[in-house]
Amino acid sequence: MPDIFSDLPIRADQDRVFDAVSTPAGLDAWWTKRSEGERAPGAPFQLWFGPEYDWRASVTKCVPNAEFELLAASPAPSNSLSGEPAPPA
């Protein structure tokens, strides 16, 4: 699956945007129905969208107010939440 990139202005403080994409409370406000985790490299994350979409991930990158990346574990339709294809088994 190809990556999709968008550039759009957000009228909010950088720390508020980072919190929205890297904390359970922030994610639950706009993306997940429920999530758990800590924003520290190697930390596990749970992203619950409903009974059929209960994803597990781990934090692979966390640079405060700059970058946050999760790598999805099974079960997920791909190996990362960015849509990269899973490696061959």
PyMOL Python script that loads the backbone (N, CA, C, O; Angstrom):
from pymol import cmd

cmd.read_pdbstr("""\
ATOM      1  N   MET A   1       0.847  -1.165   0.000  1.00  0.00           N
ATOM      2  CA  MET A   1       0.000   0.000   0.000  1.00  0.00           C
ATOM      3  C   MET A   1       0.899   1.236   0.000  1.00  0.00           C
ATOM      4  O   MET A   1       1.849   1.294   0.781  1.00  0.00           O
ATOM      5  N   PRO A   2       0.630   2.210  -0.840  1.00  0.00           N
ATOM      6  CA  PRO A   2       1.453   3.411  -0.878  1.00  0.00           C
ATOM      7  C   PRO A   2       1.185   4.291   0.345  1.00  0.00           C
ATOM      8  O   PRO A   2       0.088   4.294   0.903  1.00  0.00           O
ATOM      9  N   ASP A   3       2.207   5.025   0.736  1.00  0.00           N
ATOM     10  CA  ASP A   3       2.045   5.986   1.817  1.00  0.00           C
ATOM     11  C   ASP A   3       1.266   7.183   1.308  1.00  0.00           C
ATOM     12  O   ASP A   3       1.364   7.548   0.136  1.00  0.00           O
ATOM     13  N   ILE A   4       0.503   7.784   2.180  1.00  0.00           N
ATOM     14  CA  ILE A   4      -0.241   8.988   1.847  1.00  0.00           C
ATOM     15  C   ILE A   4       0.278  10.095   2.754  1.00  0.00           C
ATOM     16  O   ILE A   4       0.252   9.970   3.979  1.00  0.00           O
ATOM     17  N   PHE A   5       0.744  11.163   2.152  1.00  0.00           N
ATOM     18  CA  PHE A   5       1.252  12.296   2.901  1.00  0.00           C
ATOM     19  C   PHE A   5       0.376  13.508   2.641  1.00  0.00           C
ATOM     20  O   PHE A   5      -0.054  13.754   1.514  1.00  0.00           O
ATOM     21  N   SER A   6       0.119  14.258   3.699  1.00  0.00           N
ATOM     22  CA  SER A   6      -0.643  15.496   3.570  1.00  0.00           C
ATOM     23  C   SER A   6       0.068  16.584   4.344  1.00  0.00           C
ATOM     24  O   SER A   6       0.709  16.320   5.362  1.00  0.00           O
ATOM     25  N   ASP A   7      -0.045  17.783   3.867  1.00  0.00           N
ATOM     26  CA  ASP A   7       0.510  18.940   4.546  1.00  0.00           C
ATOM     27  C   ASP A   7      -0.649  19.878   4.795  1.00  0.00           C
ATOM     28  O   ASP A   7      -1.219  20.427   3.852  1.00  0.00           O
ATOM     29  N   LEU A   8      -1.005  20.068   6.056  1.00  0.00           N
ATOM     30  CA  LEU A   8      -2.117  20.941   6.358  1.00  0.00           C
ATOM     31  C   LEU A   8      -1.812  21.753   7.602  1.00  0.00           C
ATOM     32  O   LEU A   8      -1.188  21.253   8.538  1.00  0.00           O
ATOM     33  N   PRO A   9      -2.245  22.986   7.615  1.00  0.00           N
ATOM     34  CA  PRO A   9      -2.002  23.825   8.787  1.00  0.00           C
ATOM     35  C   PRO A   9      -2.920  23.420   9.946  1.00  0.00           C
ATOM     36  O   PRO A   9      -4.090  23.091   9.746  1.00  0.00           O
ATOM     37  N   ILE A  10      -2.372  23.451  11.135  1.00  0.00           N
ATOM     38  CA  ILE A  10      -3.142  23.170  12.346  1.00  0.00           C
ATOM     39  C   ILE A  10      -2.936  24.340  13.285  1.00  0.00           C
ATOM     40  O   ILE A  10      -1.806  24.673  13.643  1.00  0.00           O
ATOM     41  N   ARG A  11      -4.016  24.951  13.674  1.00  0.00           N
ATOM     42  CA  ARG A  11      -3.925  26.115  14.566  1.00  0.00           C
ATOM     43  C   ARG A  11      -3.997  25.648  16.016  1.00  0.00           C
ATOM     44  O   ARG A  11      -5.035  25.725  16.673  1.00  0.00           O
ATOM     45  N   ALA A  12      -2.864  25.165  16.481  1.00  0.00           N
ATOM     46  CA  ALA A  12      -2.756  24.715  17.869  1.00  0.00           C
ATOM     47  C   ALA A  12      -1.283  24.701  18.241  1.00  0.00           C
ATOM     48  O   ALA A  12      -0.408  24.637  17.377  1.00  0.00           O
ATOM     49  N   ASP A  13      -1.028  24.760  19.524  1.00  0.00           N
ATOM     50  CA  ASP A  13       0.346  24.675  19.988  1.00  0.00           C
ATOM     51  C   ASP A  13       0.928  23.309  19.626  1.00  0.00           C
ATOM     52  O   ASP A  13       0.225  22.298  19.621  1.00  0.00           O
ATOM     53  N   GLN A  14       2.209  23.303  19.329  1.00  0.00           N
ATOM     54  CA  GLN A  14       2.890  22.075  18.922  1.00  0.00           C
ATOM     55  C   GLN A  14       2.761  20.980  19.977  1.00  0.00           C
ATOM     56  O   GLN A  14       2.588  19.813  19.626  1.00  0.00           O
ATOM     57  N   ASP A  15       2.841  21.325  21.252  1.00  0.00           N
ATOM     58  CA  ASP A  15       2.733  20.309  22.294  1.00  0.00           C
ATOM     59  C   ASP A  15       1.331  19.708  22.361  1.00  0.00           C
ATOM     60  O   ASP A  15       1.188  18.530  22.688  1.00  0.00           O
ATOM     61  N   ARG A  16       0.300  20.487  22.061  1.00  0.00           N
ATOM     62  CA  ARG A  16      -1.070  19.955  22.044  1.00  0.00           C
ATOM     63  C   ARG A  16      -1.258  18.984  20.889  1.00  0.00           C
ATOM     64  O   ARG A  16      -1.927  17.962  21.043  1.00  0.00           O
ATOM     65  N   VAL A  17      -0.679  19.290  19.738  1.00  0.00           N
ATOM     66  CA  VAL A  17      -0.773  18.384  18.585  1.00  0.00           C
ATOM     67  C   VAL A  17      -0.017  17.096  18.893  1.00  0.00           C
ATOM     68  O   VAL A  17      -0.518  16.006  18.618  1.00  0.00           O
ATOM     69  N   PHE A  18       1.169  17.206  19.453  1.00  0.00           N
ATOM     70  CA  PHE A  18       1.948  16.013  19.796  1.00  0.00           C
ATOM     71  C   PHE A  18       1.178  15.151  20.793  1.00  0.00           C
ATOM     72  O   PHE A  18       1.135  13.930  20.642  1.00  0.00           O
ATOM     73  N   ASP A  19       0.575  15.758  21.799  1.00  0.00           N
ATOM     74  CA  ASP A  19      -0.238  15.001  22.759  1.00  0.00           C
ATOM     75  C   ASP A  19      -1.399  14.289  22.067  1.00  0.00           C
ATOM     76  O   ASP A  19      -1.746  13.169  22.444  1.00  0.00           O
ATOM     77  N   ALA A  20      -1.998  14.915  21.071  1.00  0.00           N
ATOM     78  CA  ALA A  20      -3.150  14.335  20.369  1.00  0.00           C
ATOM     79  C   ALA A  20      -2.787  13.074  19.582  1.00  0.00           C
ATOM     80  O   ALA A  20      -3.642  12.215  19.364  1.00  0.00           O
ATOM     81  N   VAL A  21      -1.537  12.956  19.159  1.00  0.00           N
ATOM     82  CA  VAL A  21      -1.147  11.779  18.367  1.00  0.00           C
ATOM     83  C   VAL A  21      -0.275  10.799  19.146  1.00  0.00           C
ATOM     84  O   VAL A  21       0.085   9.749  18.614  1.00  0.00           O
ATOM     85  N   SER A  22       0.074  11.119  20.404  1.00  0.00           N
ATOM     86  CA  SER A  22       1.012  10.254  21.111  1.00  0.00           C
ATOM     87  C   SER A  22       0.570   9.834  22.509  1.00  0.00           C
ATOM     88  O   SER A  22       1.305   9.118  23.189  1.00  0.00           O
ATOM     89  N   THR A  23      -0.603  10.258  22.950  1.00  0.00           N
ATOM     90  CA  THR A  23      -1.097   9.846  24.264  1.00  0.00           C
ATOM     91  C   THR A  23      -2.429   9.131  24.112  1.00  0.00           C
ATOM     92  O   THR A  23      -3.183   9.420  23.183  1.00  0.00           O
ATOM     93  N   PRO A  24      -2.730   8.196  25.019  1.00  0.00           N
ATOM     94  CA  PRO A  24      -4.030   7.541  24.945  1.00  0.00           C
ATOM     95  C   PRO A  24      -5.205   8.525  24.972  1.00  0.00           C
ATOM     96  O   PRO A  24      -6.144   8.384  24.188  1.00  0.00           O
ATOM     97  N   ALA A  25      -5.163   9.503  25.850  1.00  0.00           N
ATOM     98  CA  ALA A  25      -6.267  10.471  25.912  1.00  0.00           C
ATOM     99  C   ALA A  25      -6.383  11.246  24.611  1.00  0.00           C
ATOM    100  O   ALA A  25      -7.490  11.483  24.128  1.00  0.00           O
ATOM    101  N   GLY A  26      -5.261  11.640  24.042  1.00  0.00           N
ATOM    102  CA  GLY A  26      -5.282  12.364  22.776  1.00  0.00           C
ATOM    103  C   GLY A  26      -5.821  11.524  21.642  1.00  0.00           C
ATOM    104  O   GLY A  26      -6.658  11.989  20.869  1.00  0.00           O
ATOM    105  N   LEU A  27      -5.351  10.282  21.528  1.00  0.00           N
ATOM    106  CA  LEU A  27      -5.821   9.380  20.463  1.00  0.00           C
ATOM    107  C   LEU A  27      -7.301   9.062  20.620  1.00  0.00           C
ATOM    108  O   LEU A  27      -8.039   9.013  19.636  1.00  0.00           O
ATOM    109  N   ASP A  28      -7.735   8.845  21.866  1.00  0.00           N
ATOM    110  CA  ASP A  28      -9.146   8.518  22.106  1.00  0.00           C
ATOM    111  C   ASP A  28     -10.078   9.676  21.754  1.00  0.00           C
ATOM    112  O   ASP A  28     -11.263   9.463  21.499  1.00  0.00           O
ATOM    113  N   ALA A  29      -9.557  10.882  21.740  1.00  0.00           N
ATOM    114  CA  ALA A  29     -10.384  12.050  21.419  1.00  0.00           C
ATOM    115  C   ALA A  29     -10.717  12.141  19.935  1.00  0.00           C
ATOM    116  O   ALA A  29     -11.687  12.802  19.565  1.00  0.00           O
ATOM    117  N   TRP A  30      -9.936  11.492  19.080  1.00  0.00           N
ATOM    118  CA  TRP A  30     -10.187  11.665  17.637  1.00  0.00           C
ATOM    119  C   TRP A  30     -10.019  10.396  16.797  1.00  0.00           C
ATOM    120  O   TRP A  30     -10.493  10.365  15.662  1.00  0.00           O
ATOM    121  N   TRP A  31      -9.367   9.354  17.307  1.00  0.00           N
ATOM    122  CA  TRP A  31      -9.068   8.205  16.437  1.00  0.00           C
ATOM    123  C   TRP A  31      -9.569   6.891  17.003  1.00  0.00           C
ATOM    124  O   TRP A  31     -10.378   6.224  16.358  1.00  0.00           O
ATOM    125  N   THR A  32      -9.123   6.496  18.176  1.00  0.00           N
ATOM    126  CA  THR A  32      -9.485   5.211  18.767  1.00  0.00           C
ATOM    127  C   THR A  32     -10.694   5.349  19.672  1.00  0.00           C
ATOM    128  O   THR A  32     -11.043   6.443  20.115  1.00  0.00           O
ATOM    129  N   LYS A  33     -11.328   4.211  19.937  1.00  0.00           N
ATOM    130  CA  LYS A  33     -12.391   4.207  20.939  1.00  0.00           C
ATOM    131  C   LYS A  33     -11.786   4.079  22.328  1.00  0.00           C
ATOM    132  O   LYS A  33     -12.327   4.582  23.312  1.00  0.00           O
ATOM    133  N   ARG A  34     -10.621   3.376  22.384  1.00  0.00           N
ATOM    134  CA  ARG A  34      -9.903   3.222  23.645  1.00  0.00           C
ATOM    135  C   ARG A  34      -8.458   2.882  23.312  1.00  0.00           C
ATOM    136  O   ARG A  34      -8.198   2.101  22.397  1.00  0.00           O
ATOM    137  N   SER A  35      -7.536   3.453  24.035  1.00  0.00           N
ATOM    138  CA  SER A  35      -6.133   3.105  23.842  1.00  0.00           C
ATOM    139  C   SER A  35      -5.410   3.148  25.178  1.00  0.00           C
ATOM    140  O   SER A  35      -5.850   3.798  26.127  1.00  0.00           O
ATOM    141  N   GLU A  36      -4.289   2.438  25.226  1.00  0.00           N
ATOM    142  CA  GLU A  36      -3.446   2.416  26.417  1.00  0.00           C
ATOM    143  C   GLU A  36      -2.004   2.376  25.954  1.00  0.00           C
ATOM    144  O   GLU A  36      -1.692   1.758  24.936  1.00  0.00           O
ATOM    145  N   GLY A  37      -1.135   3.023  26.686  1.00  0.00           N
ATOM    146  CA  GLY A  37       0.282   2.969  26.373  1.00  0.00           C
ATOM    147  C   GLY A  37       1.008   4.188  26.893  1.00  0.00           C
ATOM    148  O   GLY A  37       0.401   5.143  27.375  1.00  0.00           O
ATOM    149  N   GLU A  38       2.325   4.131  26.784  1.00  0.00           N
ATOM    150  CA  GLU A  38       3.176   5.244  27.182  1.00  0.00           C
ATOM    151  C   GLU A  38       4.046   5.628  26.008  1.00  0.00           C
ATOM    152  O   GLU A  38       4.438   4.767  25.220  1.00  0.00           O
ATOM    153  N   ARG A  39       4.350   6.887  25.878  1.00  0.00           N
ATOM    154  CA  ARG A  39       5.149   7.354  24.752  1.00  0.00           C
ATOM    155  C   ARG A  39       6.644   7.313  25.077  1.00  0.00           C
ATOM    156  O   ARG A  39       7.306   8.337  25.247  1.00  0.00           O
ATOM    157  N   ALA A  40       7.136   6.082  25.152  1.00  0.00           N
ATOM    158  CA  ALA A  40       8.559   5.841  25.392  1.00  0.00           C
ATOM    159  C   ALA A  40       9.004   4.745  24.436  1.00  0.00           C
ATOM    160  O   ALA A  40       8.285   3.762  24.256  1.00  0.00           O
ATOM    161  N   PRO A  41      10.172   4.889  23.820  1.00  0.00           N
ATOM    162  CA  PRO A  41      10.641   3.863  22.888  1.00  0.00           C
ATOM    163  C   PRO A  41      10.606   2.469  23.525  1.00  0.00           C
ATOM    164  O   PRO A  41      11.088   2.264  24.640  1.00  0.00           O
ATOM    165  N   GLY A  42      10.025   1.523  22.789  1.00  0.00           N
ATOM    166  CA  GLY A  42       9.885   0.147  23.256  1.00  0.00           C
ATOM    167  C   GLY A  42       8.617  -0.123  24.045  1.00  0.00           C
ATOM    168  O   GLY A  42       8.285  -1.282  24.293  1.00  0.00           O
ATOM    169  N   ALA A  43       7.906   0.914  24.442  1.00  0.00           N
ATOM    170  CA  ALA A  43       6.697   0.736  25.243  1.00  0.00           C
ATOM    171  C   ALA A  43       5.571   0.143  24.397  1.00  0.00           C
ATOM    172  O   ALA A  43       5.425   0.494  23.226  1.00  0.00           O
ATOM    173  N   PRO A  44       4.774  -0.755  24.983  1.00  0.00           N
ATOM    174  CA  PRO A  44       3.633  -1.307  24.255  1.00  0.00           C
ATOM    175  C   PRO A  44       2.481  -0.307  24.190  1.00  0.00           C
ATOM    176  O   PRO A  44       2.323   0.540  25.070  1.00  0.00           O
ATOM    177  N   PHE A  45       1.685  -0.422  23.135  1.00  0.00           N
ATOM    178  CA  PHE A  45       0.488   0.396  22.948  1.00  0.00           C
ATOM    179  C   PHE A  45      -0.650  -0.525  22.534  1.00  0.00           C
ATOM    180  O   PHE A  45      -0.441  -1.464  21.766  1.00  0.00           O
ATOM    181  N   GLN A  46      -1.840  -0.266  23.030  1.00  0.00           N
ATOM    182  CA  GLN A  46      -3.048  -0.949  22.584  1.00  0.00           C
ATOM    183  C   GLN A  46      -3.931   0.092  21.933  1.00  0.00           C
ATOM    184  O   GLN A  46      -4.171   1.158  22.499  1.00  0.00           O
ATOM    185  N   LEU A  47      -4.415  -0.217  20.742  1.00  0.00           N
ATOM    186  CA  LEU A  47      -5.292   0.682  19.994  1.00  0.00           C
ATOM    187  C   LEU A  47      -6.573  -0.087  19.699  1.00  0.00           C
ATOM    188  O   LEU A  47      -6.580  -0.993  18.866  1.00  0.00           O
ATOM    189  N   TRP A  48      -7.648   0.273  20.375  1.00  0.00           N
ATOM    190  CA  TRP A  48      -8.904  -0.456  20.246  1.00  0.00           C
ATOM    191  C   TRP A  48      -9.904   0.393  19.478  1.00  0.00           C
ATOM    192  O   TRP A  48     -10.270   1.489  19.902  1.00  0.00           O
ATOM    193  N   PHE A  49     -10.339  -0.140  18.332  1.00  0.00           N
ATOM    194  CA  PHE A  49     -11.302   0.551  17.471  1.00  0.00           C
ATOM    195  C   PHE A  49     -12.668  -0.115  17.519  1.00  0.00           C
ATOM    196  O   PHE A  49     -13.630   0.404  16.954  1.00  0.00           O
ATOM    197  N   GLY A  50     -12.759  -1.238  18.175  1.00  0.00           N
ATOM    198  CA  GLY A  50     -13.969  -2.033  18.246  1.00  0.00           C
ATOM    199  C   GLY A  50     -13.562  -3.500  18.320  1.00  0.00           C
ATOM    200  O   GLY A  50     -12.376  -3.814  18.218  1.00  0.00           O
ATOM    201  N   PRO A  51     -14.531  -4.407  18.496  1.00  0.00           N
ATOM    202  CA  PRO A  51     -14.215  -5.819  18.691  1.00  0.00           C
ATOM    203  C   PRO A  51     -13.371  -6.441  17.568  1.00  0.00           C
ATOM    204  O   PRO A  51     -12.580  -7.347  17.830  1.00  0.00           O
ATOM    205  N   GLU A  52     -13.524  -5.981  16.352  1.00  0.00           N
ATOM    206  CA  GLU A  52     -12.781  -6.578  15.242  1.00  0.00           C
ATOM    207  C   GLU A  52     -11.439  -5.906  14.996  1.00  0.00           C
ATOM    208  O   GLU A  52     -10.636  -6.411  14.211  1.00  0.00           O
ATOM    209  N   TYR A  53     -11.182  -4.792  15.640  1.00  0.00           N
ATOM    210  CA  TYR A  53      -9.940  -4.052  15.435  1.00  0.00           C
ATOM    211  C   TYR A  53      -9.325  -3.684  16.779  1.00  0.00           C
ATOM    212  O   TYR A  53      -9.488  -2.569  17.275  1.00  0.00           O
ATOM    213  N   ASP A  54      -8.618  -4.646  17.350  1.00  0.00           N
ATOM    214  CA  ASP A  54      -7.945  -4.475  18.631  1.00  0.00           C
ATOM    215  C   ASP A  54      -6.455  -4.659  18.366  1.00  0.00           C
ATOM    216  O   ASP A  54      -5.935  -5.771  18.459  1.00  0.00           O
ATOM    217  N   TRP A  55      -5.775  -3.576  18.038  1.00  0.00           N
ATOM    218  CA  TRP A  55      -4.387  -3.637  17.606  1.00  0.00           C
ATOM    219  C   TRP A  55      -3.439  -3.473  18.779  1.00  0.00           C
ATOM    220  O   TRP A  55      -3.721  -2.763  19.744  1.00  0.00           O
ATOM    221  N   ARG A  56      -2.307  -4.153  18.666  1.00  0.00           N
ATOM    222  CA  ARG A  56      -1.190  -3.990  19.598  1.00  0.00           C
ATOM    223  C   ARG A  56      -0.028  -3.395  18.809  1.00  0.00           C
ATOM    224  O   ARG A  56       0.172  -3.728  17.641  1.00  0.00           O
ATOM    225  N   ALA A  57       0.717  -2.538  19.436  1.00  0.00           N
ATOM    226  CA  ALA A  57       1.852  -1.895  18.778  1.00  0.00           C
ATOM    227  C   ALA A  57       2.915  -1.598  19.819  1.00  0.00           C
ATOM    228  O   ALA A  57       2.681  -1.707  21.023  1.00  0.00           O
ATOM    229  N   SER A  58       4.072  -1.227  19.338  1.00  0.00           N
ATOM    230  CA  SER A  58       5.116  -0.751  20.241  1.00  0.00           C
ATOM    231  C   SER A  58       5.661   0.562  19.684  1.00  0.00           C
ATOM    232  O   SER A  58       5.685   0.788  18.474  1.00  0.00           O
ATOM    233  N   VAL A  59       6.090   1.403  20.592  1.00  0.00           N
ATOM    234  CA  VAL A  59       6.636   2.704  20.207  1.00  0.00           C
ATOM    235  C   VAL A  59       8.044   2.488  19.648  1.00  0.00           C
ATOM    236  O   VAL A  59       8.915   1.945  20.329  1.00  0.00           O
ATOM    237  N   THR A  60       8.255   2.914  18.412  1.00  0.00           N
ATOM    238  CA  THR A  60       9.571   2.783  17.796  1.00  0.00           C
ATOM    239  C   THR A  60      10.321   4.109  17.760  1.00  0.00           C
ATOM    240  O   THR A  60      11.547   4.124  17.644  1.00  0.00           O
ATOM    241  N   LYS A  61       9.602   5.213  17.857  1.00  0.00           N
ATOM    242  CA  LYS A  61      10.254   6.523  17.842  1.00  0.00           C
ATOM    243  C   LYS A  61       9.405   7.506  18.643  1.00  0.00           C
ATOM    244  O   LYS A  61       8.186   7.573  18.485  1.00  0.00           O
ATOM    245  N   CYS A  62      10.065   8.250  19.487  1.00  0.00           N
ATOM    246  CA  CYS A  62       9.384   9.299  20.241  1.00  0.00           C
ATOM    247  C   CYS A  62      10.358  10.439  20.489  1.00  0.00           C
ATOM    248  O   CYS A  62      11.239  10.347  21.343  1.00  0.00           O
ATOM    249  N   VAL A  63      10.187  11.506  19.737  1.00  0.00           N
ATOM    250  CA  VAL A  63      10.965  12.725  19.900  1.00  0.00           C
ATOM    251  C   VAL A  63       9.946  13.784  20.305  1.00  0.00           C
ATOM    252  O   VAL A  63       9.139  14.206  19.477  1.00  0.00           O
ATOM    253  N   PRO A  64       9.970  14.222  21.569  1.00  0.00           N
ATOM    254  CA  PRO A  64       8.945  15.146  22.051  1.00  0.00           C
ATOM    255  C   PRO A  64       8.702  16.331  21.112  1.00  0.00           C
ATOM    256  O   PRO A  64       9.625  17.004  20.654  1.00  0.00           O
ATOM    257  N   ASN A  65       7.421  16.546  20.856  1.00  0.00           N
ATOM    258  CA  ASN A  65       6.932  17.639  20.005  1.00  0.00           C
ATOM    259  C   ASN A  65       7.446  17.584  18.574  1.00  0.00           C
ATOM    260  O   ASN A  65       7.419  18.595  17.872  1.00  0.00           O
ATOM    261  N   ALA A  66       7.921  16.400  18.122  1.00  0.00           N
ATOM    262  CA  ALA A  66       8.439  16.308  16.760  1.00  0.00           C
ATOM    263  C   ALA A  66       8.018  15.022  16.058  1.00  0.00           C
ATOM    264  O   ALA A  66       7.443  15.085  14.971  1.00  0.00           O
ATOM    265  N   GLU A  67       8.286  13.860  16.644  1.00  0.00           N
ATOM    266  CA  GLU A  67       8.013  12.591  15.973  1.00  0.00           C
ATOM    267  C   GLU A  67       7.470  11.558  16.944  1.00  0.00           C
ATOM    268  O   GLU A  67       7.907  11.467  18.091  1.00  0.00           O
ATOM    269  N   PHE A  68       6.505  10.781  16.460  1.00  0.00           N
ATOM    270  CA  PHE A  68       5.973   9.651  17.222  1.00  0.00           C
ATOM    271  C   PHE A  68       5.618   8.567  16.228  1.00  0.00           C
ATOM    272  O   PHE A  68       4.881   8.811  15.272  1.00  0.00           O
ATOM    273  N   GLU A  69       6.143   7.358  16.449  1.00  0.00           N
ATOM    274  CA  GLU A  69       5.928   6.263  15.501  1.00  0.00           C
ATOM    275  C   GLU A  69       5.620   4.987  16.266  1.00  0.00           C
ATOM    276  O   GLU A  69       6.251   4.680  17.278  1.00  0.00           O
ATOM    277  N   LEU A  70       4.634   4.248  15.762  1.00  0.00           N
ATOM    278  CA  LEU A  70       4.254   2.959  16.316  1.00  0.00           C
ATOM    279  C   LEU A  70       4.479   1.881  15.273  1.00  0.00           C
ATOM    280  O   LEU A  70       4.280   2.109  14.080  1.00  0.00           O
ATOM    281  N   LEU A  71       4.895   0.706  15.725  1.00  0.00           N
ATOM    282  CA  LEU A  71       5.014  -0.466  14.867  1.00  0.00           C
ATOM    283  C   LEU A  71       3.970  -1.455  15.336  1.00  0.00           C
ATOM    284  O   LEU A  71       4.009  -1.905  16.481  1.00  0.00           O
ATOM    285  N   ALA A  72       3.041  -1.797  14.470  1.00  0.00           N
ATOM    286  CA  ALA A  72       1.942  -2.685  14.828  1.00  0.00           C
ATOM    287  C   ALA A  72       2.425  -4.119  14.953  1.00  0.00           C
ATOM    288  O   ALA A  72       3.270  -4.585  14.190  1.00  0.00           O
ATOM    289  N   ALA A  73       1.865  -4.799  15.933  1.00  0.00           N
ATOM    290  CA  ALA A  73       2.089  -6.228  16.112  1.00  0.00           C
ATOM    291  C   ALA A  73       0.837  -6.952  15.627  1.00  0.00           C
ATOM    292  O   ALA A  73      -0.136  -6.302  15.245  1.00  0.00           O
ATOM    293  N   SER A  74       0.843  -8.226  15.634  1.00  0.00           N
ATOM    294  CA  SER A  74      -0.309  -9.009  15.202  1.00  0.00           C
ATOM    295  C   SER A  74      -1.431  -8.837  16.218  1.00  0.00           C
ATOM    296  O   SER A  74      -1.111  -8.701  17.399  1.00  0.00           O
ATOM    297  N   PRO A  75      -2.692  -8.830  15.878  1.00  0.00           N
ATOM    298  CA  PRO A  75      -3.207  -8.830  14.519  1.00  0.00           C
ATOM    299  C   PRO A  75      -3.352  -7.413  13.981  1.00  0.00           C
ATOM    300  O   PRO A  75      -3.884  -6.533  14.658  1.00  0.00           O
ATOM    301  N   ALA A  76      -2.892  -7.207  12.805  1.00  0.00           N
ATOM    302  CA  ALA A  76      -3.042  -5.933  12.111  1.00  0.00           C
ATOM    303  C   ALA A  76      -2.921  -6.210  10.625  1.00  0.00           C
ATOM    304  O   ALA A  76      -2.250  -7.165  10.234  1.00  0.00           O
ATOM    305  N   PRO A  77      -3.552  -5.401   9.786  1.00  0.00           N
ATOM    306  CA  PRO A  77      -3.513  -5.649   8.363  1.00  0.00           C
ATOM    307  C   PRO A  77      -2.157  -5.386   7.728  1.00  0.00           C
ATOM    308  O   PRO A  77      -1.950  -5.731   6.564  1.00  0.00           O
ATOM    309  N   SER A  78      -1.231  -4.785   8.460  1.00  0.00           N
ATOM    310  CA  SER A  78       0.101  -4.517   7.943  1.00  0.00           C
ATOM    311  C   SER A  78       1.055  -4.484   9.131  1.00  0.00           C
ATOM    312  O   SER A  78       0.624  -4.606  10.278  1.00  0.00           O
ATOM    313  N   ASN A  79       2.351  -4.320   8.863  1.00  0.00           N
ATOM    314  CA  ASN A  79       3.295  -4.351   9.989  1.00  0.00           C
ATOM    315  C   ASN A  79       3.479  -2.996  10.655  1.00  0.00           C
ATOM    316  O   ASN A  79       4.136  -2.916  11.693  1.00  0.00           O
ATOM    317  N   SER A  80       2.930  -1.947  10.103  1.00  0.00           N
ATOM    318  CA  SER A  80       3.023  -0.663  10.786  1.00  0.00           C
ATOM    319  C   SER A  80       1.737   0.113  10.597  1.00  0.00           C
ATOM    320  O   SER A  80       0.984  -0.126   9.653  1.00  0.00           O
ATOM    321  N   LEU A  81       1.500   1.021  11.481  1.00  0.00           N
ATOM    322  CA  LEU A  81       0.278   1.812  11.389  1.00  0.00           C
ATOM    323  C   LEU A  81       0.361   2.837  10.268  1.00  0.00           C
ATOM    324  O   LEU A  81      -0.616   3.533   9.989  1.00  0.00           O
ATOM    325  N   SER A  82       1.527   2.936   9.620  1.00  0.00           N
ATOM    326  CA  SER A  82       1.638   3.831   8.489  1.00  0.00           C
ATOM    327  C   SER A  82       1.255   3.121   7.190  1.00  0.00           C
ATOM    328  O   SER A  82       1.251   3.743   6.127  1.00  0.00           O
ATOM    329  N   GLY A  83       0.933   1.819   7.261  1.00  0.00           N
ATOM    330  CA  GLY A  83       0.471   1.103   6.083  1.00  0.00           C
ATOM    331  C   GLY A  83       1.548   0.392   5.302  1.00  0.00           C
ATOM    332  O   GLY A  83       1.292  -0.041   4.179  1.00  0.00           O
ATOM    333  N   GLU A  84       2.749   0.251   5.847  1.00  0.00           N
ATOM    334  CA  GLU A  84       3.793  -0.467   5.139  1.00  0.00           C
ATOM    335  C   GLU A  84       3.438  -1.951   5.094  1.00  0.00           C
ATOM    336  O   GLU A  84       2.890  -2.480   6.061  1.00  0.00           O
ATOM    337  N   PRO A  85       3.741  -2.631   3.983  1.00  0.00           N
ATOM    338  CA  PRO A  85       3.411  -4.051   3.904  1.00  0.00           C
ATOM    339  C   PRO A  85       4.212  -4.872   4.898  1.00  0.00           C
ATOM    340  O   PRO A  85       5.354  -4.541   5.218  1.00  0.00           O
ATOM    341  N   ALA A  86       3.611  -5.935   5.379  1.00  0.00           N
ATOM    342  CA  ALA A  86       4.286  -6.818   6.324  1.00  0.00           C
ATOM    343  C   ALA A  86       5.417  -7.564   5.630  1.00  0.00           C
ATOM    344  O   ALA A  86       5.298  -7.907   4.454  1.00  0.00           O
ATOM    345  N   PRO A  87       6.526  -7.823   6.351  1.00  0.00           N
ATOM    346  CA  PRO A  87       7.615  -8.567   5.745  1.00  0.00           C
ATOM    347  C   PRO A  87       7.214 -10.010   5.523  1.00  0.00           C
ATOM    348  O   PRO A  87       6.316 -10.503   6.206  1.00  0.00           O
ATOM    349  N   PRO A  88       7.859 -10.715   4.576  1.00  0.00           N
ATOM    350  CA  PRO A  88       7.527 -12.114   4.346  1.00  0.00           C
ATOM    351  C   PRO A  88       7.772 -12.942   5.595  1.00  0.00           C
ATOM    352  O   PRO A  88       8.703 -12.683   6.356  1.00  0.00           O
ATOM    353  N   ALA A  89       6.939 -13.923   5.790  1.00  0.00           N
ATOM    354  CA  ALA A  89       7.054 -14.791   6.976  1.00  0.00           C
ATOM    355  C   ALA A  89       8.183 -15.785   6.836  1.00  0.00           C
ATOM    356  O   ALA A  89       8.416 -16.586   7.740  1.00  0.00           O
TER     357      ALA A  89
END
""", "prot")
cmd.dss("prot")
cmd.show_as("cartoon", "prot")
cmd.util.cbc("prot")
cmd.orient("prot")
